[in-house]
Amino acid sequence: MMPEELGVAYFNTLRDKMFRFAVSIVSDRDSAEDVVQDVFVKILLLSEQNRCKNFEAFAMTSVRNKCYDMLRHSRFISNESVDTGIPVEDINDWDVRIVIRQAIDSLPRKQREVVHLKDVEGYGTKEIAEILSMRENVVRVVLSRARKELRRKIEKTMNYGTK
């Protein structure tokens, strides 16, 4: 389908999904906005030649690739390990959403992407497989491992690290 055939409402929804996905990768709203804008320009410029079966998967894959290009060029990727301990000083300051976001952010890249696409964006396994160029069974395994790790980290945080 051509982009102009999809409609403004569709593009607004897709833009929001693309933005959230970009933020989950680059962790910076301004950079994510730049990525989404660059991808939209690229898609519109290539729309005459590019008739793809799944436009949304193409757009999300383009966002993912552009984010990693940006990170590679900006040297944001470090070899240091991510701190998986989530300090909780006082129960009154405890915001569950922050704990969950930190736990998701501490996951390995593939797991973080799959969890974001499945649980935040609501994509199906088949769509995630297409976006990330994986087989469906691999997506299910990655998702299962990611959820198990999230459960472990969140339980540990909620029990102040006693489990």
C-alpha beads as a LAMMPS data file, in Angstrom:
LAMMPS data file: protein, C-alpha beads

163 atoms
162 bonds

1 atom types
1 bond types

-500.0 500.0 xlo xhi
-500.0 500.0 ylo yhi
-500.0 500.0 zlo zhi

Masses

1 110.0

Atoms # bond

1 1 1 0.000 0.000 0.000
2 1 1 1.192 3.504 -0.760
3 1 1 1.662 5.810 2.264
4 1 1 -0.791 8.389 0.921
5 1 1 -3.487 5.707 0.689
6 1 1 -3.285 4.918 4.402
7 1 1 -4.668 8.188 5.781
8 1 1 -3.729 10.817 8.334
9 1 1 -5.195 9.023 11.376
10 1 1 -3.176 5.919 10.578
11 1 1 0.008 7.971 10.236
12 1 1 -0.582 9.733 13.554
13 1 1 -0.984 6.386 15.321
14 1 1 2.015 4.923 13.534
15 1 1 4.124 7.996 14.310
16 1 1 3.359 7.586 18.016
17 1 1 4.341 3.899 17.927
18 1 1 7.507 4.725 16.019
19 1 1 8.381 7.448 18.539
20 1 1 7.854 5.201 21.580
21 1 1 9.927 2.448 19.961
22 1 1 12.718 4.913 19.141
23 1 1 12.722 6.270 22.719
24 1 1 12.986 2.718 24.047
25 1 1 16.170 2.266 22.002
26 1 1 17.946 5.647 22.157
27 1 1 16.569 6.773 25.570
28 1 1 16.368 10.370 24.417
29 1 1 13.168 12.077 23.264
30 1 1 14.892 14.582 20.960
31 1 1 16.949 11.915 19.214
32 1 1 13.857 9.710 18.926
33 1 1 11.934 12.558 17.309
34 1 1 14.787 13.058 14.830
35 1 1 14.757 9.358 13.982
36 1 1 11.011 9.293 13.361
37 1 1 11.176 12.415 11.214
38 1 1 14.074 11.019 9.162
39 1 1 12.277 7.713 8.645
40 1 1 9.048 9.432 7.561
41 1 1 10.930 11.572 5.042
42 1 1 12.717 8.481 3.733
43 1 1 9.437 6.560 3.442
44 1 1 7.693 9.383 1.616
45 1 1 10.600 9.865 -0.772
46 1 1 10.773 6.140 -1.526
47 1 1 7.013 5.575 -1.647
48 1 1 6.895 5.471 -5.435
49 1 1 9.377 2.602 -5.680
50 1 1 8.532 0.847 -2.426
51 1 1 5.383 -1.228 -2.392
52 1 1 5.787 -3.451 0.631
53 1 1 3.358 -6.020 1.996
54 1 1 3.426 -4.748 5.573
55 1 1 3.991 -0.998 5.660
56 1 1 3.940 -0.808 9.457
57 1 1 6.595 -3.520 9.810
58 1 1 8.711 -1.696 7.219
59 1 1 8.368 1.585 9.151
60 1 1 9.187 0.018 12.530
61 1 1 12.182 -1.846 11.082
62 1 1 13.397 1.413 9.541
63 1 1 13.109 3.151 12.929
64 1 1 15.051 0.364 14.609
65 1 1 17.825 0.489 12.005
66 1 1 18.031 4.288 12.102
67 1 1 18.263 4.239 15.919
68 1 1 21.150 1.798 15.843
69 1 1 22.877 3.821 13.133
70 1 1 22.520 6.914 15.317
71 1 1 23.833 5.101 18.380
72 1 1 26.740 3.652 16.454
73 1 1 27.739 7.045 15.087
74 1 1 27.249 8.836 18.396
75 1 1 29.187 6.193 20.326
76 1 1 26.440 5.851 22.923
77 1 1 26.848 2.100 23.080
78 1 1 29.317 1.138 25.770
79 1 1 30.697 -2.219 26.770
80 1 1 29.978 -1.545 30.432
81 1 1 27.439 -3.732 32.147
82 1 1 24.087 -2.281 33.097
83 1 1 23.399 -1.888 36.803
84 1 1 20.530 -4.273 37.472
85 1 1 20.067 -3.177 41.076
86 1 1 17.167 -0.780 41.382
87 1 1 17.557 1.125 44.645
88 1 1 14.399 1.845 46.504
89 1 1 15.127 4.217 49.370
90 1 1 11.691 4.912 50.733
91 1 1 8.373 3.236 50.002
92 1 1 6.708 6.685 49.781
93 1 1 8.974 7.591 46.843
94 1 1 8.358 4.288 45.115
95 1 1 6.703 4.592 41.725
96 1 1 5.966 1.171 40.247
97 1 1 6.131 2.488 36.684
98 1 1 9.681 3.667 37.238
99 1 1 10.680 0.292 38.679
100 1 1 9.176 -1.499 35.678
101 1 1 10.794 0.906 33.199
102 1 1 14.192 0.470 34.870
103 1 1 13.798 -3.301 34.813
104 1 1 12.909 -3.229 31.105
105 1 1 15.802 -0.870 30.352
106 1 1 18.238 -3.239 32.069
107 1 1 17.286 -6.157 29.795
108 1 1 19.574 -7.139 26.914
109 1 1 18.788 -5.316 23.653
110 1 1 16.851 -8.123 21.911
111 1 1 14.739 -8.853 24.975
112 1 1 14.040 -5.148 25.510
113 1 1 12.904 -4.739 21.890
114 1 1 10.626 -7.782 21.974
115 1 1 9.037 -6.770 25.303
116 1 1 8.465 -3.233 24.051
117 1 1 6.882 -4.339 20.792
118 1 1 4.717 -7.013 22.430
119 1 1 3.685 -5.526 25.766
120 1 1 3.845 -1.787 25.095
121 1 1 2.902 -1.543 21.416
122 1 1 0.690 -4.640 21.314
123 1 1 2.193 -6.292 18.238
124 1 1 1.612 -9.989 17.632
125 1 1 4.395 -12.550 17.523
126 1 1 4.265 -12.772 13.738
127 1 1 4.571 -8.976 13.340
128 1 1 7.455 -8.810 15.815
129 1 1 9.231 -11.576 13.930
130 1 1 8.862 -9.578 10.719
131 1 1 9.997 -6.281 12.286
132 1 1 13.057 -7.803 13.979
133 1 1 13.854 -10.336 11.231
134 1 1 13.495 -13.338 13.520
135 1 1 11.539 -16.573 13.398
136 1 1 8.311 -16.630 15.401
137 1 1 9.507 -19.380 17.727
138 1 1 12.629 -17.334 18.516
139 1 1 10.437 -14.330 19.364
140 1 1 8.407 -16.495 21.765
141 1 1 11.573 -17.806 23.457
142 1 1 13.076 -14.309 23.787
143 1 1 9.796 -12.970 25.171
144 1 1 9.513 -15.809 27.679
145 1 1 13.076 -15.278 28.916
146 1 1 12.590 -11.523 29.099
147 1 1 9.399 -11.826 31.134
148 1 1 11.057 -14.322 33.484
149 1 1 13.962 -11.917 34.012
150 1 1 11.596 -8.955 34.508
151 1 1 9.611 -10.927 37.068
152 1 1 12.838 -11.783 38.929
153 1 1 14.117 -8.191 38.933
154 1 1 10.809 -6.659 39.971
155 1 1 10.290 -9.218 42.754
156 1 1 13.813 -8.560 43.995
157 1 1 13.171 -4.813 44.023
158 1 1 9.817 -5.113 45.741
159 1 1 11.362 -7.341 48.422
160 1 1 14.282 -4.916 48.891
161 1 1 16.707 -7.418 47.431
162 1 1 16.035 -10.120 50.035
163 1 1 14.993 -12.786 47.504

Bonds

1 1 1 2
2 1 2 3
3 1 3 4
4 1 4 5
5 1 5 6
6 1 6 7
7 1 7 8
8 1 8 9
9 1 9 10
10 1 10 11
11 1 11 12
12 1 12 13
13 1 13 14
14 1 14 15
15 1 15 16
16 1 16 17
17 1 17 18
18 1 18 19
19 1 19 20
20 1 20 21
21 1 21 22
22 1 22 23
23 1 23 24
24 1 24 25
25 1 25 26
26 1 26 27
27 1 27 28
28 1 28 29
29 1 29 30
30 1 30 31
31 1 31 32
32 1 32 33
33 1 33 34
34 1 34 35
35 1 35 36
36 1 36 37
37 1 37 38
38 1 38 39
39 1 39 40
40 1 40 41
41 1 41 42
42 1 42 43
43 1 43 44
44 1 44 45
45 1 45 46
46 1 46 47
47 1 47 48
48 1 48 49
49 1 49 50
50 1 50 51
51 1 51 52
52 1 52 53
53 1 53 54
54 1 54 55
55 1 55 56
56 1 56 57
57 1 57 58
58 1 58 59
59 1 59 60
60 1 60 61
61 1 61 62
62 1 62 63
63 1 63 64
64 1 64 65
65 1 65 66
66 1 66 67
67 1 67 68
68 1 68 69
69 1 69 70
70 1 70 71
71 1 71 72
72 1 72 73
73 1 73 74
74 1 74 75
75 1 75 76
76 1 76 77
77 1 77 78
78 1 78 79
79 1 79 80
80 1 80 81
81 1 81 82
82 1 82 83
83 1 83 84
84 1 84 85
85 1 85 86
86 1 86 87
87 1 87 88
88 1 88 89
89 1 89 90
90 1 90 91
91 1 91 92
92 1 92 93
93 1 93 94
94 1 94 95
95 1 95 96
96 1 96 97
97 1 97 98
98 1 98 99
99 1 99 100
100 1 100 101
101 1 101 102
102 1 102 103
103 1 103 104
104 1 104 105
105 1 105 106
106 1 106 107
107 1 107 108
108 1 108 109
109 1 109 110
110 1 110 111
111 1 111 112
112 1 112 113
113 1 113 114
114 1 114 115
115 1 115 116
116 1 116 117
117 1 117 118
118 1 118 119
119 1 119 120
120 1 120 121
121 1 121 122
122 1 122 123
123 1 123 124
124 1 124 125
125 1 125 126
126 1 126 127
127 1 127 128
128 1 128 129
129 1 129 130
130 1 130 131
131 1 131 132
132 1 132 133
133 1 133 134
134 1 134 135
135 1 135 136
136 1 136 137
137 1 137 138
138 1 138 139
139 1 139 140
140 1 140 141
141 1 141 142
142 1 142 143
143 1 143 144
144 1 144 145
145 1 145 146
146 1 146 147
147 1 147 148
148 1 148 149
149 1 149 150
150 1 150 151
151 1 151 152
152 1 152 153
153 1 153 154
154 1 154 155
155 1 155 156
156 1 156 157
157 1 157 158
158 1 158 159
159 1 159 160
160 1 160 161
161 1 161 162
162 1 162 163
